[in-house]
Amino acid sequence: MDNRSNILSHAVESFASRGYDAVGVQEIADAAGITKPTLYHYFGSKLGLLNTIFTEHFAVLYESVEPAAAYHGTYL
């Protein structure tokens, strides 16, 4: 597993079990076996990491729901 995927995996696990606010960048870095600068290199910040998780993990759900949620005018 490459560093990026490894970081994402550990972040998802940590955020899911304890919540975003309760998890620190150092904790994710330690769990992934990398340094904080490596995490910042890939994601820029903890928020950037969370945004990447949302983008990558929910893209499939969004793509399947978006067409059904599209507004095509009023149905009277």
All heavy atoms as a GROMACS GRO file, in nm:
protein
  588
    1MET      N    1   0.085  -0.117   0.000
    1MET     CA    2   0.000   0.000   0.000
    1MET      C    3   0.090   0.124   0.000
    1MET      O    4   0.184   0.133   0.077
    1MET     CB    5  -0.090  -0.004   0.125
    1MET     CG    6  -0.184   0.112   0.136
    1MET     SD    7  -0.291   0.111   0.284
    1MET     CE    8  -0.393  -0.030   0.254
    2ASP      N    9   0.058   0.219  -0.085
    2ASP     CA   10   0.139   0.342  -0.090
    2ASP      C   11   0.106   0.433   0.029
    2ASP      O   12   0.006   0.412   0.099
    2ASP     CB   13   0.121   0.413  -0.223
    2ASP     CG   14  -0.020   0.466  -0.246
    2ASP    OD1   15  -0.107   0.450  -0.159
    2ASP    OD2   16  -0.043   0.525  -0.353
    3ASN      N   17   0.190   0.532   0.052
    3ASN     CA   18   0.172   0.622   0.166
    3ASN      C   19   0.035   0.689   0.169
    3ASN      O   20  -0.030   0.695   0.273
    3ASN     CB   21   0.280   0.732   0.168
    3ASN     CG   22   0.408   0.686   0.233
    3ASN    OD1   23   0.411   0.590   0.307
    3ASN    ND2   24   0.515   0.757   0.204
    4ARG      N   25  -0.007   0.739   0.054
    4ARG     CA   26  -0.134   0.811   0.047
    4ARG      C   27  -0.250   0.721   0.090
    4ARG      O   28  -0.334   0.759   0.172
    4ARG     CB   29  -0.155   0.865  -0.095
    4ARG     CG   30  -0.276   0.954  -0.109
    4ARG     CD   31  -0.285   1.007  -0.254
    4ARG     NE   32  -0.393   1.099  -0.269
    4ARG     CZ   33  -0.520   1.064  -0.281
    4ARG    NH1   34  -0.555   0.936  -0.277
    4ARG    NH2   35  -0.615   1.156  -0.294
    5SER      N   36  -0.257   0.604   0.032
    5SER     CA   37  -0.364   0.508   0.066
    5SER      C   38  -0.355   0.466   0.212
    5SER      O   39  -0.458   0.449   0.279
    5SER     CB   40  -0.356   0.385  -0.023
    5SER     OG   41  -0.372   0.421  -0.157
    6ASN      N   42  -0.235   0.447   0.261
    6ASN     CA   43  -0.213   0.408   0.399
    6ASN      C   44  -0.265   0.515   0.495
    6ASN      O   45  -0.335   0.486   0.592
    6ASN     CB   46  -0.064   0.383   0.422
    6ASN     CG   47  -0.032   0.328   0.558
    6ASN    OD1   48  -0.110   0.255   0.618
    6ASN    ND2   49   0.083   0.367   0.610
    7ILE      N   50  -0.233   0.640   0.464
    7ILE     CA   51  -0.280   0.751   0.547
    7ILE      C   52  -0.433   0.758   0.545
    7ILE      O   53  -0.499   0.771   0.649
    7ILE     CB   54  -0.219   0.885   0.500
    7ILE    CG1   55  -0.068   0.884   0.517
    7ILE    CG2   56  -0.283   1.002   0.574
    7ILE    CD1   57   0.004   0.995   0.442
    8LEU      N   58  -0.491   0.750   0.427
    8LEU     CA   59  -0.637   0.754   0.414
    8LEU      C   60  -0.703   0.643   0.494
    8LEU      O   61  -0.802   0.665   0.564
    8LEU     CB   62  -0.679   0.744   0.267
    8LEU     CG   63  -0.664   0.870   0.184
    8LEU    CD1   64  -0.688   0.839   0.037
    8LEU    CD2   65  -0.758   0.978   0.232
    9SER      N   66  -0.649   0.524   0.484
    9SER     CA   67  -0.705   0.410   0.555
    9SER      C   68  -0.705   0.431   0.706
    9SER      O   69  -0.806   0.410   0.774
    9SER     CB   70  -0.625   0.284   0.519
    9SER     OG   71  -0.670   0.175   0.594
   10HIS      N   72  -0.594   0.477   0.759
   10HIS     CA   73  -0.585   0.500   0.903
   10HIS      C   74  -0.672   0.618   0.947
   10HIS      O   75  -0.731   0.616   1.055
   10HIS     CB   76  -0.439   0.521   0.946
   10HIS     CG   77  -0.362   0.393   0.946
   10HIS    ND1   78  -0.376   0.298   1.044
   10HIS    CD2   79  -0.272   0.343   0.859
   10HIS    CE1   80  -0.298   0.196   1.019
   10HIS    NE2   81  -0.233   0.220   0.905
   11ALA      N   82  -0.682   0.719   0.864
   11ALA     CA   83  -0.765   0.834   0.898
   11ALA      C   84  -0.913   0.796   0.901
   11ALA      O   85  -0.985   0.833   0.994
   11ALA     CB   86  -0.742   0.947   0.798
   12VAL      N   87  -0.957   0.720   0.802
   12VAL     CA   88  -1.097   0.676   0.800
   12VAL      C   89  -1.129   0.594   0.925
   12VAL      O   90  -1.231   0.616   0.990
   12VAL     CB   91  -1.127   0.594   0.671
   12VAL    CG1   92  -1.259   0.520   0.683
   12VAL    CG2   93  -1.127   0.683   0.549
   13GLU      N   94  -1.041   0.503   0.956
   13GLU     CA   95  -1.061   0.419   1.075
   13GLU      C   96  -1.068   0.503   1.203
   13GLU      O   97  -1.157   0.486   1.286
   13GLU     CB   98  -0.948   0.317   1.086
   13GLU     CG   99  -0.962   0.220   1.200
   13GLU     CD  100  -0.847   0.120   1.202
   13GLU    OE1  101  -0.809   0.070   1.095
   13GLU    OE2  102  -0.796   0.095   1.313
   14SER      N  103  -0.976   0.597   1.217
   14SER     CA  104  -0.972   0.682   1.336
   14SER      C  105  -1.092   0.775   1.345
   14SER      O  106  -1.155   0.788   1.450
   14SER     CB  107  -0.843   0.765   1.339
   14SER     OG  108  -0.730   0.681   1.347
   15PHE      N  109  -1.125   0.841   1.235
   15PHE     CA  110  -1.240   0.933   1.235
   15PHE      C  111  -1.370   0.857   1.262
   15PHE      O  112  -1.457   0.907   1.333
   15PHE     CB  113  -1.250   1.007   1.101
   15PHE     CG  114  -1.138   1.104   1.073
   15PHE    CD1  115  -1.110   1.143   0.943
   15PHE    CD2  116  -1.059   1.157   1.174
   15PHE    CE1  117  -1.009   1.234   0.914
   15PHE    CE2  118  -0.956   1.247   1.148
   15PHE     CZ  119  -0.931   1.285   1.017
   16ALA      N  120  -1.383   0.739   1.205
   16ALA     CA  121  -1.506   0.661   1.224
   16ALA      C  122  -1.522   0.613   1.368
   16ALA      O  123  -1.632   0.610   1.421
   16ALA     CB  124  -1.507   0.541   1.128
   17SER      N  125  -1.412   0.577   1.430
   17SER     CA  126  -1.423   0.522   1.566
   17SER      C  127  -1.430   0.630   1.673
   17SER      O  128  -1.496   0.611   1.775
   17SER     CB  129  -1.307   0.426   1.595
   17SER     OG  130  -1.185   0.495   1.599
   18ARG      N  131  -1.364   0.747   1.651
   18ARG     CA  132  -1.358   0.846   1.758
   18ARG      C  133  -1.409   0.984   1.719
   18ARG      O  134  -1.425   1.069   1.805
   18ARG     CB  135  -1.214   0.857   1.808
   18ARG     CG  136  -1.171   0.723   1.868
   18ARG     CD  137  -1.044   0.721   1.948
   18ARG     NE  138  -0.995   0.846   1.995
   18ARG     CZ  139  -0.877   0.897   1.958
   18ARG    NH1  140  -0.800   0.835   1.873
   18ARG    NH2  141  -0.836   1.011   2.009
   19GLY      N  142  -1.430   1.008   1.592
   19GLY     CA  143  -1.475   1.139   1.547
   19GLY      C  144  -1.360   1.227   1.502
   19GLY      O  145  -1.249   1.216   1.553
   20TYR      N  146  -1.390   1.315   1.410
   20TYR     CA  147  -1.290   1.403   1.350
   20TYR      C  148  -1.218   1.488   1.454
   20TYR      O  149  -1.095   1.498   1.455
   20TYR     CB  150  -1.357   1.491   1.245
   20TYR     CG  151  -1.267   1.594   1.182
   20TYR    CD1  152  -1.180   1.559   1.080
   20TYR    CD2  153  -1.269   1.727   1.225
   20TYR    CE1  154  -1.096   1.654   1.021
   20TYR    CE2  155  -1.187   1.822   1.167
   20TYR     CZ  156  -1.100   1.784   1.065
   20TYR     OH  157  -1.018   1.878   1.007
   21ASP      N  158  -1.294   1.553   1.542
   21ASP     CA  159  -1.234   1.644   1.639
   21ASP      C  160  -1.145   1.575   1.742
   21ASP      O  161  -1.054   1.636   1.797
   21ASP     CB  162  -1.342   1.724   1.713
   21ASP     CG  163  -1.409   1.827   1.624
   21ASP    OD1  164  -1.342   1.876   1.530
   21ASP    OD2  165  -1.526   1.860   1.648
   22ALA      N  166  -1.170   1.448   1.770
   22ALA     CA  167  -1.095   1.376   1.873
   22ALA      C  168  -0.964   1.317   1.822
   22ALA      O  169  -0.884   1.267   1.900
   22ALA     CB  170  -1.181   1.264   1.931
   23VAL      N  171  -0.941   1.324   1.693
   23VAL     CA  172  -0.822   1.262   1.634
   23VAL      C  173  -0.726   1.370   1.586
   23VAL      O  174  -0.765   1.463   1.515
   23VAL     CB  175  -0.862   1.172   1.514
   23VAL    CG1  176  -0.739   1.112   1.448
   23VAL    CG2  177  -0.958   1.063   1.559
   24GLY      N  178  -0.600   1.357   1.626
   24GLY     CA  179  -0.498   1.453   1.586
   24GLY      C  180  -0.416   1.403   1.468
   24GLY      O  181  -0.409   1.283   1.442
   25VAL      N  182  -0.353   1.496   1.401
   25VAL     CA  183  -0.269   1.463   1.285
   25VAL      C  184  -0.154   1.370   1.328
   25VAL      O  185  -0.123   1.274   1.256
   25VAL     CB  186  -0.215   1.592   1.219
   25VAL    CG1  187  -0.111   1.561   1.114
   25VAL    CG2  188  -0.329   1.671   1.159
   26GLN      N  189  -0.093   1.398   1.442
   26GLN     CA  190   0.018   1.314   1.488
   26GLN      C  191  -0.028   1.171   1.510
   26GLN      O  192   0.044   1.076   1.478
   26GLN     CB  193   0.078   1.370   1.618
   26GLN     CG  194   0.202   1.294   1.663
   26GLN     CD  195   0.316   1.307   1.563
   26GLN    OE1  196   0.358   1.418   1.531
   26GLN    NE2  197   0.368   1.196   1.515
   27GLU      N  198  -0.148   1.153   1.562
   27GLU     CA  199  -0.202   1.019   1.585
   27GLU      C  200  -0.219   0.942   1.453
   27GLU      O  201  -0.185   0.825   1.444
   27GLU     CB  202  -0.337   1.031   1.657
   27GLU     CG  203  -0.400   0.899   1.691
   27GLU     CD  204  -0.531   0.917   1.764
   27GLU    OE1  205  -0.560   1.027   1.815
   27GLU    OE2  206  -0.605   0.818   1.769
   28ILE      N  207  -0.269   1.009   1.353
   28ILE     CA  208  -0.285   0.945   1.221
   28ILE      C  209  -0.148   0.913   1.163
   28ILE      O  210  -0.127   0.803   1.110
   28ILE     CB  211  -0.364   1.037   1.125
   28ILE    CG1  212  -0.507   1.057   1.176
   28ILE    CG2  213  -0.366   0.978   0.984
   28ILE    CD1  214  -0.583   1.167   1.106
   29ALA      N  215  -0.056   1.006   1.174
   29ALA     CA  216   0.080   0.984   1.122
   29ALA      C  217   0.145   0.865   1.191
   29ALA      O  218   0.205   0.779   1.125
   29ALA     CB  219   0.164   1.110   1.140
   30ASP      N  220   0.133   0.858   1.323
   30ASP     CA  221   0.192   0.746   1.398
   30ASP      C  222   0.130   0.613   1.356
   30ASP      O  223   0.201   0.514   1.334
   30ASP     CB  224   0.174   0.766   1.548
   30ASP     CG  225   0.259   0.878   1.605
   30ASP    OD1  226   0.353   0.923   1.536
   30ASP    OD2  227   0.229   0.922   1.718
   31ALA      N  228  -0.002   0.610   1.343
   31ALA     CA  229  -0.071   0.487   1.305
   31ALA      C  230  -0.031   0.441   1.165
   31ALA      O  231  -0.021   0.321   1.137
   31ALA     CB  232  -0.222   0.506   1.313
   32ALA      N  233  -0.008   0.538   1.077
   32ALA     CA  234   0.030   0.507   0.938
   32ALA      C  235   0.179   0.482   0.923
   32ALA      O  236   0.225   0.440   0.816
   32ALA     CB  237  -0.014   0.621   0.846
   33GLY      N  238   0.256   0.510   1.028
   33GLY     CA  239   0.400   0.489   1.021
   33GLY      C  240   0.472   0.591   0.935
   33GLY      O  241   0.574   0.560   0.873
   34ILE      N  242   0.420   0.712   0.933
   34ILE     CA  243   0.480   0.820   0.854
   34ILE      C  244   0.500   0.942   0.944
   34ILE      O  245   0.458   0.943   1.058
   34ILE     CB  246   0.393   0.856   0.730
   34ILE    CG1  247   0.246   0.887   0.770
   34ILE    CG2  248   0.391   0.741   0.631
   34ILE    CD1  249   0.213   1.029   0.774
   35THR      N  250   0.562   1.046   0.890
   35THR     CA  251   0.580   1.170   0.966
   35THR      C  252   0.468   1.268   0.930
   35THR      O  253   0.405   1.255   0.824
   35THR     CB  254   0.716   1.236   0.934
   35THR    OG1  255   0.718   1.270   0.795
   35THR    CG2  256   0.831   1.142   0.967
   36LYS      N  257   0.447   1.366   1.017
   36LYS     CA  258   0.346   1.468   0.988
   36LYS      C  259   0.374   1.542   0.857
   36LYS      O  260   0.280   1.565   0.780
   36LYS     CB  261   0.332   1.567   1.104
   36LYS     CG  262   0.256   1.510   1.220
   36LYS     CD  263   0.206   1.614   1.321
   36LYS     CE  264   0.305   1.713   1.368
   36LYS     NZ  265   0.253   1.800   1.475
   37PRO      N  266   0.499   1.578   0.828
   37PRO     CA  267   0.523   1.644   0.699
   37PRO      C  268   0.479   1.559   0.578
   37PRO      O  269   0.436   1.614   0.477
   37PRO     CB  270   0.674   1.668   0.698
   37PRO     CG  271   0.709   1.681   0.843
   37PRO     CD  272   0.620   1.581   0.913
   38THR      N  273   0.488   1.428   0.590
   38THR     CA  274   0.443   1.341   0.482
   38THR      C  275   0.292   1.353   0.465
   38THR      O  276   0.241   1.364   0.353
   38THR     CB  277   0.482   1.194   0.507
   38THR    OG1  278   0.624   1.187   0.520
   38THR    CG2  279   0.435   1.104   0.395
   39LEU      N  280   0.219   1.354   0.576
   39LEU     CA  281   0.073   1.371   0.569
   39LEU      C  282   0.039   1.506   0.506
   39LEU      O  283  -0.046   1.514   0.418
   39LEU     CB  284   0.013   1.361   0.710
   39LEU     CG  285  -0.140   1.362   0.717
   39LEU    CD1  286  -0.188   1.274   0.831
   39LEU    CD2  287  -0.195   1.502   0.733
   40TYR      N  288   0.109   1.611   0.550
   40TYR     CA  289   0.084   1.744   0.495
   40TYR      C  290   0.121   1.752   0.347
   40TYR      O  291   0.057   1.825   0.271
   40TYR     CB  292   0.159   1.851   0.574
   40TYR     CG  293   0.107   1.870   0.714
   40TYR    CD1  294   0.192   1.871   0.823
   40TYR    CD2  295  -0.030   1.886   0.739
   40TYR    CE1  296   0.145   1.889   0.952
   40TYR    CE2  297  -0.079   1.903   0.867
   40TYR     CZ  298   0.009   1.905   0.973
   40TYR     OH  299  -0.039   1.923   1.100
   41HIS      N  300   0.222   1.677   0.306
   41HIS     CA  301   0.260   1.673   0.164
   41HIS      C  302   0.144   1.624   0.078
   41HIS      O  303   0.116   1.678  -0.028
   41HIS     CB  304   0.384   1.584   0.145
   41HIS     CG  305   0.412   1.551   0.002
   41HIS    ND1  306   0.467   1.642  -0.086
   41HIS    CD2  307   0.390   1.437  -0.070
   41HIS    CE1  308   0.479   1.585  -0.205
   41HIS    NE2  309   0.434   1.461  -0.197
   42TYR      N  310   0.079   1.520   0.123
   42TYR     CA  311  -0.030   1.460   0.046
   42TYR      C  312  -0.162   1.535   0.058
   42TYR      O  313  -0.239   1.541  -0.038
   42TYR     CB  314  -0.052   1.314   0.088
   42TYR     CG  315   0.055   1.221   0.039
   42TYR    CD1  316   0.153   1.174   0.124
   42TYR    CD2  317   0.060   1.180  -0.094
   42TYR    CE1  318   0.252   1.089   0.080
   42TYR    CE2  319   0.158   1.095  -0.140
   42TYR     CZ  320   0.255   1.050  -0.053
   42TYR     OH  321   0.354   0.965  -0.097
   43PHE      N  322  -0.193   1.590   0.175
   43PHE     CA  323  -0.326   1.644   0.200
   43PHE      C  324  -0.330   1.790   0.243
   43PHE      O  325  -0.438   1.848   0.248
   43PHE     CB  326  -0.398   1.556   0.304
   43PHE     CG  327  -0.406   1.413   0.261
   43PHE    CD1  328  -0.321   1.319   0.316
   43PHE    CD2  329  -0.493   1.372   0.161
   43PHE    CE1  330  -0.325   1.186   0.275
   43PHE    CE2  331  -0.497   1.241   0.119
   43PHE     CZ  332  -0.413   1.148   0.176
   44GLY      N  333  -0.217   1.849   0.277
   44GLY     CA  334  -0.213   1.990   0.314
   44GLY      C  335  -0.252   2.020   0.457
   44GLY      O  336  -0.195   2.108   0.520
   45SER      N  337  -0.351   1.949   0.508
   45SER     CA  338  -0.400   1.973   0.643
   45SER      C  339  -0.492   1.857   0.683
   45SER      O  340  -0.526   1.772   0.601
   45SER     CB  341  -0.480   2.103   0.650
   45SER     OG  342  -0.598   2.092   0.571
   46LYS      N  343  -0.535   1.860   0.808
   46LYS     CA  344  -0.632   1.760   0.854
   46LYS      C  345  -0.764   1.776   0.778
   46LYS      O  346  -0.826   1.678   0.739
   46LYS     CB  347  -0.652   1.776   1.005
   46LYS     CG  348  -0.745   1.676   1.067
   46LYS     CD  349  -0.751   1.698   1.218
   46LYS     CE  350  -0.870   1.637   1.282
   46LYS     NZ  351  -0.880   1.668   1.425
   47LEU      N  352  -0.804   1.900   0.755
   47LEU     CA  353  -0.927   1.925   0.678
   47LEU      C  354  -0.912   1.878   0.535
   47LEU      O  355  -1.006   1.821   0.476
   47LEU     CB  356  -0.962   2.073   0.683
   47LEU     CG  357  -1.092   2.112   0.612
   47LEU    CD1  358  -1.211   2.037   0.668
   47LEU    CD2  359  -1.114   2.262   0.624
   48GLY      N  360  -0.794   1.897   0.477
   48GLY     CA  361  -0.770   1.847   0.342
   48GLY      C  362  -0.780   1.696   0.336
   48GLY      O  363  -0.831   1.639   0.238
   49LEU      N  364  -0.736   1.631   0.441
   49LEU     CA  365  -0.748   1.485   0.452
   49LEU      C  366  -0.896   1.446   0.457
   49LEU      O  367  -0.940   1.355   0.385
   49LEU     CB  368  -0.673   1.436   0.576
   49LEU     CG  369  -0.678   1.290   0.611
   49LEU    CD1  370  -0.629   1.202   0.497
   49LEU    CD2  371  -0.593   1.265   0.736
   50LEU      N  372  -0.974   1.514   0.539
   50LEU     CA  373  -1.118   1.485   0.549
   50LEU      C  374  -1.188   1.510   0.416
   50LEU      O  375  -1.270   1.429   0.374
   50LEU     CB  376  -1.181   1.571   0.660
   50LEU     CG  377  -1.330   1.546   0.686
   50LEU    CD1  378  -1.353   1.404   0.738
   50LEU    CD2  379  -1.382   1.648   0.784
   51ASN      N  380  -1.155   1.620   0.350
   51ASN     CA  381  -1.216   1.648   0.219
   51ASN      C  382  -1.184   1.540   0.117
   51ASN      O  383  -1.269   1.502   0.037
   51ASN     CB  384  -1.171   1.785   0.168
   51ASN     CG  385  -1.236   1.898   0.242
   51ASN    OD1  386  -1.345   1.884   0.296
   51ASN    ND2  387  -1.168   2.011   0.247
   52THR      N  388  -1.062   1.488   0.120
   52THR     CA  389  -1.023   1.380   0.029
   52THR      C  390  -1.104   1.254   0.058
   52THR      O  391  -1.150   1.186  -0.034
   52THR     CB  392  -0.872   1.352   0.040
   52THR    OG1  393  -0.801   1.470   0.007
   52THR    CG2  394  -0.831   1.238  -0.052
   53ILE      N  395  -1.122   1.224   0.186
   53ILE     CA  396  -1.203   1.108   0.224
   53ILE      C  397  -1.344   1.122   0.169
   53ILE      O  398  -1.398   1.030   0.109
   53ILE     CB  399  -1.204   1.089   0.377
   53ILE    CG1  400  -1.066   1.046   0.426
   53ILE    CG2  401  -1.311   0.988   0.419
   53ILE    CD1  402  -1.048   1.052   0.577
   54PHE      N  403  -1.405   1.240   0.190
   54PHE     CA  404  -1.540   1.261   0.140
   54PHE      C  405  -1.544   1.248  -0.012
   54PHE      O  406  -1.632   1.181  -0.068
   54PHE     CB  407  -1.593   1.398   0.180
   54PHE     CG  408  -1.638   1.408   0.322
   54PHE    CD1  409  -1.623   1.525   0.393
   54PHE    CD2  410  -1.698   1.300   0.387
   54PHE    CE1  411  -1.664   1.536   0.525
   54PHE    CE2  412  -1.740   1.309   0.518
   54PHE     CZ  413  -1.724   1.428   0.587
   55THR      N  414  -1.451   1.312  -0.078
   55THR     CA  415  -1.449   1.311  -0.224
   55THR      C  416  -1.434   1.170  -0.280
   55THR      O  417  -1.509   1.128  -0.368
   55THR     CB  418  -1.335   1.400  -0.277
   55THR    OG1  419  -1.354   1.532  -0.229
   55THR    CG2  420  -1.330   1.400  -0.428
   56GLU      N  421  -1.339   1.096  -0.227
   56GLU     CA  422  -1.310   0.964  -0.282
   56GLU      C  423  -1.409   0.856  -0.238
   56GLU      O  424  -1.442   0.768  -0.315
   56GLU     CB  425  -1.168   0.923  -0.248
   56GLU     CG  426  -1.066   1.010  -0.318
   56GLU     CD  427  -0.923   0.966  -0.299
   56GLU    OE1  428  -0.899   0.857  -0.243
   56GLU    OE2  429  -0.834   1.042  -0.341
   57HIS      N  430  -1.456   0.862  -0.114
   57HIS     CA  431  -1.543   0.757  -0.064
   57HIS      C  432  -1.689   0.779  -0.097
   57HIS      O  433  -1.766   0.683  -0.102
   57HIS     CB  434  -1.525   0.739   0.088
   57HIS     CG  435  -1.397   0.673   0.123
   57HIS    ND1  436  -1.386   0.538   0.145
   57HIS    CD2  437  -1.271   0.723   0.136
   57HIS    CE1  438  -1.261   0.508   0.172
   57HIS    NE2  439  -1.189   0.619   0.167
   58PHE      N  440  -1.728   0.903  -0.117
   58PHE     CA  441  -1.869   0.929  -0.143
   58PHE      C  442  -1.898   0.961  -0.289
   58PHE      O  443  -2.012   0.984  -0.325
   58PHE     CB  444  -1.920   1.040  -0.051
   58PHE     CG  445  -1.919   0.997   0.093
   58PHE    CD1  446  -1.824   1.048   0.180
   58PHE    CD2  447  -2.010   0.906   0.141
   58PHE    CE1  448  -1.820   1.007   0.313
   58PHE    CE2  449  -2.008   0.864   0.273
   58PHE     CZ  450  -1.913   0.916   0.359
   59ALA      N  451  -1.796   0.962  -0.373
   59ALA     CA  452  -1.815   0.991  -0.514
   59ALA      C  453  -1.908   0.890  -0.579
   59ALA      O  454  -1.996   0.927  -0.658
   59ALA     CB  455  -1.681   0.995  -0.587
   60VAL      N  456  -1.893   0.764  -0.547
   60VAL     CA  457  -1.978   0.660  -0.605
   60VAL      C  458  -2.123   0.680  -0.563
   60VAL      O  459  -2.214   0.672  -0.645
   60VAL     CB  460  -1.928   0.519  -0.564
   60VAL    CG1  461  -2.022   0.411  -0.611
   60VAL    CG2  462  -1.788   0.496  -0.618
   61LEU      N  463  -2.146   0.707  -0.435
   61LEU     CA  464  -2.281   0.733  -0.386
   61LEU      C  465  -2.339   0.855  -0.454
   61LEU      O  466  -2.453   0.853  -0.502
   61LEU     CB  467  -2.280   0.752  -0.235
   61LEU     CG  468  -2.412   0.793  -0.171
   61LEU    CD1  469  -2.517   0.684  -0.190
   61LEU    CD2  470  -2.394   0.824  -0.024
   62TYR      N  471  -2.264   0.961  -0.461
   62TYR     CA  472  -2.311   1.084  -0.523
   62TYR      C  473  -2.349   1.061  -0.670
   62TYR      O  474  -2.454   1.106  -0.715
   62TYR     CB  475  -2.205   1.194  -0.514
   62TYR     CG  476  -2.246   1.321  -0.584
   62TYR    CD1  477  -2.335   1.409  -0.524
   62TYR    CD2  478  -2.199   1.352  -0.711
   62TYR    CE1  479  -2.375   1.525  -0.588
   62TYR    CE2  480  -2.239   1.467  -0.776
   62TYR     CZ  481  -2.327   1.553  -0.715
   62TYR     OH  482  -2.366   1.666  -0.780
   63GLU      N  483  -2.265   0.989  -0.742
   63GLU     CA  484  -2.291   0.963  -0.884
   63GLU      C  485  -2.420   0.884  -0.904
   63GLU      O  486  -2.489   0.902  -1.003
   63GLU     CB  487  -2.173   0.891  -0.947
   63GLU     CG  488  -2.052   0.979  -0.964
   63GLU     CD  489  -1.928   0.903  -1.010
   63GLU    OE1  490  -1.937   0.783  -1.041
   63GLU    OE2  491  -1.821   0.965  -1.011
   64SER      N  492  -2.454   0.797  -0.810
   64SER     CA  493  -2.577   0.719  -0.825
   64SER      C  494  -2.700   0.796  -0.780
   64SER      O  495  -2.809   0.775  -0.832
   64SER     CB  496  -2.566   0.587  -0.748
   64SER     OG  497  -2.556   0.610  -0.610
   65VAL      N  498  -2.685   0.889  -0.687
   65VAL     CA  499  -2.799   0.964  -0.634
   65VAL      C  500  -2.825   1.092  -0.713
   65VAL      O  501  -2.940   1.132  -0.730
   65VAL     CB  502  -2.775   0.997  -0.485
   65VAL    CG1  503  -2.880   1.092  -0.432
   65VAL    CG2  504  -2.773   0.870  -0.403
   66GLU      N  505  -2.722   1.156  -0.762
   66GLU     CA  506  -2.735   1.285  -0.828
   66GLU      C  507  -2.837   1.287  -0.942
   66GLU      O  508  -2.921   1.376  -0.947
   66GLU     CB  509  -2.597   1.332  -0.877
   66GLU     CG  510  -2.592   1.478  -0.914
   66GLU     CD  511  -2.628   1.503  -1.059
   66GLU    OE1  512  -2.610   1.412  -1.142
   66GLU    OE2  513  -2.672   1.614  -1.089
   67PRO      N  514  -2.838   1.190  -1.033
   67PRO     CA  515  -2.938   1.194  -1.140
   67PRO      C  516  -3.083   1.188  -1.088
   67PRO      O  517  -3.171   1.253  -1.140
   67PRO     CB  518  -2.906   1.071  -1.225
   67PRO     CG  519  -2.764   1.040  -1.195
   67PRO     CD  520  -2.744   1.080  -1.053
   68ALA      N  521  -3.104   1.113  -0.983
   68ALA     CA  522  -3.239   1.102  -0.928
   68ALA      C  523  -3.281   1.230  -0.856
   68ALA      O  524  -3.400   1.257  -0.844
   68ALA     CB  525  -3.246   0.984  -0.831
   69ALA      N  526  -3.184   1.308  -0.810
   69ALA     CA  527  -3.214   1.429  -0.737
   69ALA      C  528  -3.220   1.553  -0.827
   69ALA      O  529  -3.257   1.661  -0.781
   69ALA     CB  530  -3.110   1.451  -0.628
   70ALA      N  531  -3.190   1.537  -0.952
   70ALA     CA  532  -3.189   1.651  -1.044
   70ALA      C  533  -3.330   1.705  -1.064
   70ALA      O  534  -3.427   1.630  -1.076
   70ALA     CB  535  -3.130   1.609  -1.178
   71TYR      N  536  -3.342   1.836  -1.065
   71TYR     CA  537  -3.471   1.902  -1.082
   71TYR      C  538  -3.492   1.926  -1.230
   71TYR      O  539  -3.409   1.986  -1.298
   71TYR     CB  540  -3.472   2.033  -1.004
   71TYR     CG  541  -3.600   2.111  -1.020
   71TYR    CD1  542  -3.716   2.067  -0.958
   71TYR    CD2  543  -3.603   2.227  -1.096
   71TYR    CE1  544  -3.834   2.138  -0.972
   71TYR    CE2  545  -3.722   2.299  -1.110
   71TYR     CZ  546  -3.836   2.254  -1.047
   71TYR     OH  547  -3.953   2.323  -1.061
   72HIS      N  548  -3.606   1.880  -1.282
   72HIS     CA  549  -3.636   1.895  -1.425
   72HIS      C  550  -3.762   1.978  -1.448
   72HIS      O  551  -3.834   1.956  -1.544
   72HIS     CB  552  -3.652   1.757  -1.489
   72HIS     CG  553  -3.530   1.672  -1.480
   72HIS    ND1  554  -3.417   1.698  -1.554
   72HIS    CD2  555  -3.503   1.564  -1.405
   72HIS    CE1  556  -3.323   1.606  -1.523
   72HIS    NE2  557  -3.373   1.525  -1.434
   73GLY      N  558  -3.790   2.068  -1.361
   73GLY     CA  559  -3.909   2.153  -1.375
   73GLY      C  560  -4.022   2.103  -1.288
   73GLY      O  561  -4.013   1.999  -1.222
   74THR      N  562  -4.131   2.177  -1.291
   74THR     CA  563  -4.244   2.141  -1.205
   74THR      C  564  -4.332   2.034  -1.271
   74THR      O  565  -4.354   2.037  -1.390
   74THR     CB  566  -4.332   2.263  -1.180
   74THR    OG1  567  -4.289   2.371  -1.254
   74THR    CG2  568  -4.342   2.299  -1.039
   75TYR      N  569  -4.378   1.947  -1.188
   75TYR     CA  570  -4.472   1.844  -1.235
   75TYR      C  571  -4.608   1.878  -1.177
   75TYR      O  572  -4.633   1.860  -1.060
   75TYR     CB  573  -4.427   1.707  -1.188
   75TYR     CG  574  -4.293   1.668  -1.240
   75TYR    CD1  575  -4.184   1.656  -1.156
   75TYR    CD2  576  -4.273   1.643  -1.376
   75TYR    CE1  577  -4.061   1.621  -1.203
   75TYR    CE2  578  -4.149   1.608  -1.425
   75TYR     CZ  579  -4.044   1.597  -1.338
   75TYR     OH  580  -3.920   1.563  -1.384
   76LEU      N  581  -4.694   1.931  -1.259
   76LEU     CA  582  -4.829   1.968  -1.213
   76LEU      C  583  -4.934   1.874  -1.266
   76LEU      O  584  -4.938   1.820  -1.363
   76LEU     CB  585  -4.863   2.111  -1.253
   76LEU     CG  586  -4.772   2.216  -1.192
   76LEU    CD1  587  -4.808   2.353  -1.248
   76LEU    CD2  588  -4.788   2.219  -1.041
   0.00000   0.00000   0.00000
